[in-house]
Amino acid sequence: MKTKCVPDVWKSKNSDLSKKRKSFLKTGALLLAGSLFVGVASISGQAYALAPSVQTPQAYVPTPTDVAMVSDLEQRTFQWFWDSADPATGLIPDRYPSDQKQDSVASVGFGLTAYGIGVKRHYITRQQAVERTLTTLRYMWKLPQNESADKASGYHGFFYHFLDNRTGLRLNPDIELSSIDTALLMQGVLFCQNFYTQDTAQEKEIRQLSEQLFNRVDWKWMERPDHRLSMGWSPEHGFLPNYWEGYSEGMMLYILALGAPEHGLQPVSWQAWLETNDKRWGEEYGQTFLNFAPLFGHQYSHAWIDFRGIQDNWISSKGIDYFENSRRAVYAQRNYAVSNPGKWQGYDANTWGLTASDGPGDVTKTENGQTRHFLSYSARGVGRDYTQDDGTIAPTAAGGSVAFAPEIAIPALRTMKSKYGNHIYGKYGFADSFNPSFHDKKQDYWADNTYLGIDQGPILLMVENWRSGFVWDTMRQSAVIRRGLLQAGFHGGWLQQVAQQPSSVVRRKG
């Protein structure tokens, strides 16, 4: 479907995004402070060279107050995953506490990673994490995989986007078998395989289940004749017409498929995915980068995979890496907020962040002679492909960008908490979103009352990556990730050591 341009909301350049979450398919420098924080331009303490940036990374030393704030946010966000997960199955809701019947396999992927972070930060014991992880992996492995419309949780190793909390089965006939949500789940599965490495019966079982779950995914079945991956499938309609092409969170999907020891793709699929990148490269709000409008597309793959200092041939031709690309995207969004072409209330250098998030609702309001149209869940963002903005700010946009640009992301989090924290900061950290331009009778601005797993996840993982590099370091050990990157043509940096030691890379069967 084609989007229509709505006055005072957004300008559409080339977008087919649905505004409702159920039908939304995503089209797709620092100094060390003590031993806590990893620099944006360092890899395990070693500096790497990039071409000159449009905006040079700033050296950033967090104040004790900021360290305390970020630490508090990380623990609260972890607690969301721990409390929301069903202790009997390990399933995690799409949103909590507002809706506990609709479970998200993507939330589970973030949650499996969250438990490891909980161990590192001493929020929980390793044994607690082991038990919760085992419960989850055992349950996911036993869920039925078949072509039935109402008696399956997945098919060909892929899982449905949303599962029913009571049964673990496909939530309803509108829910697609999702390639990207399965990929998010599998990132968590691979994290488990590489974090739980102790020689105990339980941790051995975790590694075995992780391997079985990942190897069951039949990436070739989801591959189209043009070598691109479909966004999904349903028993009613077969493969979806939408497919993964061009820069987006789909990057991790292809890396997983290329690295798979069974049912994996060939390098030609990566080249097919890259074909539209040239159209998305260009300047936007003072930054020259590979565009994708909502910030989640610049965050998801990076939450697990360390792209610092490694390049494929395409990004190498631009003189940067994908990590630097994401940093520029963050700066572009901040610059957009400062410019504020839509004249939305509250926007400034420390109050910004557009990504896929909840909103006040699909309503039109007139105030002071100006008519504004607002949106419910929508993929808000700024880019060459499209710009969509109704004044709704999502803290996950800044929170999930801490590792890229802490010098602007942390002040943004601090400001949002200070100015709006009474309504948006609580037991589990930041609520999903708020809108200072939407006024109602109860309060001066609209604030969401819930949390989404796919927005909590980037905050938690990227804050920890900034503090210690923990998730990145764990995933560097994954033979699947290393092989996937090499198959896609990545080279340099930490990956160079792997290229020189081919025996350490998993070999594809058959």
N, C-alpha and C positions, 0 to 999 in steps of 0.2 A: 504494500500500500504506500501511496505517496503522502508525505506530510503536507500539511497546509500551513501557510504562514499566518500566525495569529498576531494581531497588533499588540505591541507593548509586551510581548513575551520573548520572541526569538526570531532570528532571521535564518531561514533554511537555505543552505547552499546545495546540499546533495545528501538527503537523509531519508531512510525508510524506517526510522525507529518508532516502535509502538510506545504509547505512553503508559500503558498499564503493565504492571510487573509480570502478571501471569503470562502475557503474550509477548513480553519483551525479550527478544533475542539480540544479544549484543553484536552489532554489525562489526559488528565489529567495532678536601678542602678543609677538612676540619682538623683541629689539634686534639691530642689526647688529653683528657682531664682525669688525672689519676690513671686508672686502668679500665675505666668504664666505657669509654666512647671510641668508636672506630671512625677514622677520618673518611670523608667523602672521596678524597683523592688518594686513598691508600689501600693497599691490599696486603693484609697481614703485616702492616708496618712498612711496606715497600711502596714508594711513590711510583706512579706511572704517568706517562706523558700523553697529553691530548693536544689536538690543535687548539689554537686560541679560541676561547668561548666568546659568545656574544656578550655575556656578562660574567666576568671572572669570579669563580667561587671565592667566597669570603672565609677567612679563617674564623672559626667560631669556638669560643670557650664558654660552655654553659655556666651560668651563675649557680650557686648552691640552691637558690630558690627554684630555678628552672629544673635542676636535677631532681629536686623533691617533687615538683609538679609532674614531671614526666614519669617518675617512678610510681607515683600515686595513680596516674592514668593507666600505666601498664598493668598494675596489679588489679585495678577495678575491671579493666577490660578482660583480663584473664578470668576473673571471677564470673563474668557473664558466661563464658564457655563451660566452666565447671558446674555452675548452678543450673544452666539451661539443659544440659545433656540428660537424657533419660538414663538413670543408673542401671536399668535392666537391659537396655539395648545399645546404649551409646549414641543413639540418634539425637541430633541437635535441631531445634526449630529454625525455620527461616527467620522468624522474629520472635522476640521474647521480652517481656512477659505477656504481650498482647495476644499472641496466637500460638498455642502449643500443640496444635493438631497438624500443622503443615511443617514437616521436617525437610530440611535442605541437605542434599548430599555435599554441596559446596561448603556449608557450615561445618559438616563433619570433617572435611579435609582441613579446614582451618583449626578445628578443635583438636584433632589428632596432633597437630603441630603445637598448639597451645599447651598441651600437657607436658611436652618436653621443656617448653619455656618455664612452666610452673616448677619443674624440677630444678632447673638452673637457678631460678630466682628464689627457691626455697618456699614457694607458696604451698606446695604439696610435697610429699615424699616420693622418691622414685617408685616405691612399691605401690602407692596410690595410682601413680600414672600408669604403671604396668597393668594393674588390674582394670582400670578404665579402658585402656587401649585394647587389651585382650577382649574385653566384653564387646567393644565396638567392632573389631576385626572379625571375631567369630560370628557376630550377628550379620555383618555385611556379606560374609562368605556364604552363609546359609540361606540368604534371601533368594527367592525363586527367580531364575533367569529363563525366560521363554517369551514366545511371541504373543501370549495372551494379552488382551486389552485390560483385564481386571484381576488377573491372578499372578501378576509378575511385578518385580521390583526393578527389573532390568532385562537386557537382552544382549547377547554377544559380549558380555562383560561390561557394557555400559549400564548406567543407572538412569532412572527417570529423575528429572529435575527436582520434583517434590514427591516425598513419600508420606503416607498416612502414618501418623505417630502410633496409632493403635494397632496397625497390622504390618507396617513396613512395606506395604504394597503401593503401587502407583496411586497418587492422590485422587485423580479424577481423569476423565477422558480428554481434558484439555491439556494435560501435561505431557510434554515431549520427552523422549529418550534423549538426553542432552550430552553432546560431546564435550562442551566446555565445563559443565558442572561435574562431569565424570573426571575431567582432567584436574580440576581443583581438589576433588576427593583423592585422586591418585598422587598428587603432590604430597598430601598428608600421609598417605600410605608409604610412599618412598621415604619420607622423613622418618617414619617409625622404623623402617628397615635399616636405616643407617644411624639411628640414635640408640636403639636398644641393642647393644652389641655385647652385653655381658654373657658369660657362659653359664646361664641358668636355663632351666626347662621353660620357664615362662617367656623369657626374652628370645629363646630359640623359636618358640611357637609364634611370637610376634613376627620374627623375620620370615618364617615359613609362610604364614598367612599373608603377609605383605607381598611376598613374591607371587603367591598364587593369585591374589586379587589383581595385581598388575598384569601378570602374564595372561590372564583370562580376557583382557580387553582386546577385541579384534579390530585394530585400527584400519586394517585393509578393508573390512566390511563397510566402514564409514567413509572410505575414500571414493570420490567421484572419478569418472573417466578422465577428467582434466587434472587429476592428482590433487585437487583441493579436498579438504575435509568438509563434510556436511555438518550443519549446525545440529542436526538431530533427525529423529525418525519417530513415527508413531504407527501402531498397528492399523489405525484407520486410514492413514494417508500415505504411508511409506516414508521415504526420505523427504525432508523439508527442502523447499527450493532454495533457501538461504544457505550460504556456505562461507567458510572462513577464508578471506582474501584480504591482504593488506594489513598494515600495522595495527595491532590491537592486543588484547589479552590472549588472543589466539596464538601468539608466539610460543607460549609454553605448551600448548596443545600439540603443535608440530614437533617441538623438541622431545616431548614424551613419546610421540609416535615414531620418530626417527630413532630413538634410543631403545625401543622395545626389543627384547630378544626373541619374542614370538609375535607374529601378526604385525610386524612393523612396516613402516613406509620407507621409501627410497629418497635420496637427496633431491630428486626432481620435484618432490612435493614442496620442499622449502623454496625452490626457485619459483614455483607456481604461486606460492603465498606472497612472495616479494614483488610480483609483477606490477602492482599498483602503487608501490611506495614512492616512485618519482612524482606522482601526482600529489602526494600528501606532504612532500618536502617543500618548505618555504617559510617565509617570515610571518609571524603572527604576534602582535603586541611586543615588538622589539626583540623577539627571539627567533632564530632560524633553526628549525628542527622538523622531525618527522611527526606530523600532526595526528592526533586522535583527540577528539573534543573532551570527553569526560576523563577525569584524572585516573579513574580506576584502570583504564587501559594501559596506563603508564606504571601501574603499581603491582597488579596481580602477579605477573610473571616474575618480577623482581623480588617479590616477597620470599620466594624460595631459591631462585637462581641468581647467582652472583655474576652480573654482567660487567662489573668493573674491570676495565683493562683488557677485555676480550672483544673480538670483532668478527663479524662475517664480512664477506667482500663488499656487500652493499654499504653497510654503515662505515666500513673502513674508507670507502671512497669519499665520504663526507668529512673525514678527519676527526671523528669522534667515536664514542661507543654508545650503546643503548642506555647505559646508566646516565651519561651526560645528556643524552636526548631527553630522558625523563626529567632531569634537573631543569632543563630549559623549558619544558612544558609547565612545570610548577611556576617558574618565574613569569611565564606568559600569562598564566591565570591571575597571578598577583597583580601584574601590570594592568590586566583587564579590569580588575576591581578598582584600582586607583583611577583609571580612566572613566569607568562606570558610565558607558554610553547609554544605558537604560535608565539612569538616574534612580537606582534602587536604594532604599534606605539602608544605612549601616555599612555599606561597602567602603573599605579603605585599605591601606597597606597592611594592616594586621587583621582584617576581617574579610576573608575570601574563601573560595572553595566550591567549585562546581563539579559534580560527578553524578552518577546514578544514585538517587536517594528518594526518600519520601518527600511529599510536599503537602501544602495545606488543602489541596483538593482541586478538582476541575471546576473552578468557579470564576465568574467575572464580577469585579467590584469597581465602583466608581467613588473616588475620594478626591476632594479638592478639584473637581472638574476633570480629573484624569481617569480614564477607564483602563483597568489592568485585568489581564487574564492570568489566572494561576493554575498550577498543575498538581496532580497527585504524584504517585511514583513516576519518575521520568529520568531520562539520561541527559541531565544538564551538562553543558560543557562549552568550551571555546576552542574553535579550530578552523582550519581551512575547509573542512568538509561541511561543517555547520556550526552555528552557535545557538544554544538554547538556554534561556535564562529567565526565570520569573521571580528573582530576588531570594530564592531559597539557597541557604548555605549549609553544606554538609561538613561537619568537623572531620570526617574521615578523609576528606580531600587533603587537608593539611596534615592530619595525623598519620596517614599512610605515605606522606611525602617527607617525613622527618629525616629519613636516611639520605634523601637526595639533597635537601636544602634546609638543614636545621636552623640556619641563621634567619630564615623567614618563616619556616613552619612552626617552630617553637614559640616565637612571639605571637603568632596568630592563635595558637592554642591557648596561650596565656591570656590574650585579650578576650577571646570568646568566653573563656571560663570566668574572667573577671566581670565582663559586661552582661553576660547572659546566663551565667552559671546557676542562678536560682531556679531556672526552668529547664536547663539542658544538661546539667552535670549532676549525676547522682551515683547511686550504688554501683552501677556498671560503667561509669565514665560518662562520655558524651552521648546524649540521645542522638538519633540518626540525623536530624536536621532541624533548622529553624528558619523563620522568614520575618525579618524586621519590617518588611513592607506590608505584611498582611495583618491587619488589625481586627480584633473582635471585641466583644463586650467583656470577656473575662480578663484579658490582659492586653498589654500594648503590642504584642507581636505573637505570631504563631510559633509554637514549639512542639515538636514531635514528642510522643509519650512512650516510645518504644525503641528497641535496638535491633539492628539487622546483622545476622552472622557474617554476611559478605562485606559489611562495612566495618564491623568490629575487628575482623580478621586482619585487614591491612594495617590498622592502627597497632595491634599487638605485635605482629611479626616485624613490621618495619621499625618500630621503636626499639625492639630487641636487636635487630640488625644494626641499628645505629649505635646502640650501647655496647655491643660485644661482637657483632657479626655471627652470632650463634647459629641461626637458621642457615645462613649462607655456608658457613663452615661445615655444618652437618650435611648439607645437600651436595657439597663438593665431593663428598665421599661416594655419592651414588654413581654406580657404573652406568645406570640408565641415563642420567643427566649428562654425564661426561660423553658417552657415546652419541647421544642426541645432538649435543653441541658440535662435536667433531663431524658428524654426518652432515650438519647444516653448514659446515665450512668455517666454524669459529676457530680462531687461532689466537696465540699470544697470551700474555699474562699467566695466571695460575694454570690455565688449560694447557700451556705449552709443555709443562712437565708431563701431563698425561699423554700428549701426542708423542713424546719421546719414550713412553713406556707402554706400547700397545698391548702388552700382556695383561695390563691392569684393566683393560676395557672389556666389558661384557661382549661375548661373541653371540651373534644371532644364530638361532637354531634353524636348520634347514637350508 
